[in-house]
Amino acid sequence: EAGVVQSPRYKIIEKKQPVAFWCNPISGHNTLYWYRQNLGQGPELLIRYENEEAVDDSQLPKDRFSAERLKGVDSTLKIQPAELGDSAVYLCASSHGLAGVEQFFGPGTRLTVL
Amino acid sequence: GENVEQHPSTLSVQEGDSAVIKCTYSDSASNYFPWYKQELGKGPQLIIDIRSNVGEKKDQRIAVTLNKTAKHFSLHITETQPEDSAVYFCAARVAFGNEKLTFGTGTRLTIIP
C-alpha cells in the first residue's frame, strides 16, 4: 500500500514569493492533516480536514496561509507571501478516522526562505 | 490547550543497554498517547501507543507506561540496536472526537556501537 505522498520534497524561495505544497493521502483515508515542524521541534498542527471540510484551522495563519481539499482526496497548502520565519518542514498526515486514530505521515517538504 | 514536555532532549546509550524517554502532559482530558520515531529526512512513524484505560503496553523491545494521576508517560527501549538511533516524539490527544495531537519537543537517541 502506498503511503502519504508529498511534493516537492525540497523548495527554496526568496521572501515575499508564493509557494505551494501538495499532498496525496493514503487511499481511503478521509482525515487529512497539515503540520509544520520547525528545526528541533515537534510537529504543530496547522489544519485538519474531514473529507473536504476544514474542521480545525485554528492554528493556520490565515493572513498568508491557505489550504484546500476540493474533492476530499489530495490537498494543497499555500503560503503567499512567504516570510523568513516560514522556513520549516511541512508535513502531511492522514488517518482513516472512524476505523482508527493512527496518523500516517508523509516525508514532508523542507522549505527554505531566503 | 494541551502542553507536552519531553525529556531528555538528547540521549546516548551503549548498544544493548536500555533507553528511557519521559513525557508529561497538562490536560487531564487527554486519553491517547502515541510515540513516533523520526529518521533523518523522513516523516514521523508510529512505533507504539497507549490509551488512558491502560497502564502499560509492550511490543517486543518497546514498552510504554502511563501514570494518569501524575500525568506522565514513558517510552522504554530494551536491548538497543544501532537502528534505534533516531529522534523520538511523544504526543497526547484530548478526548475522542478531537483528533489534534500535541507533540513533545523530541529526544535525539544515539546508540553507541
Interface residues (C-beta under 8 A of the other chain):
Chain A: V4 T31 Y33 G40 Q41 G42 P43 E44 L45 R48 D56 L91 A93 S95 V101 E102 Q103 F104 F105 G106 P107 G108
Chain B: V4 Q6 Y32 P34 Y36 G41 K42 G43 P44 Q45 L46 D49 F89 A91 R93 N98 E99 K100 L101 F103 G104 T105 G106
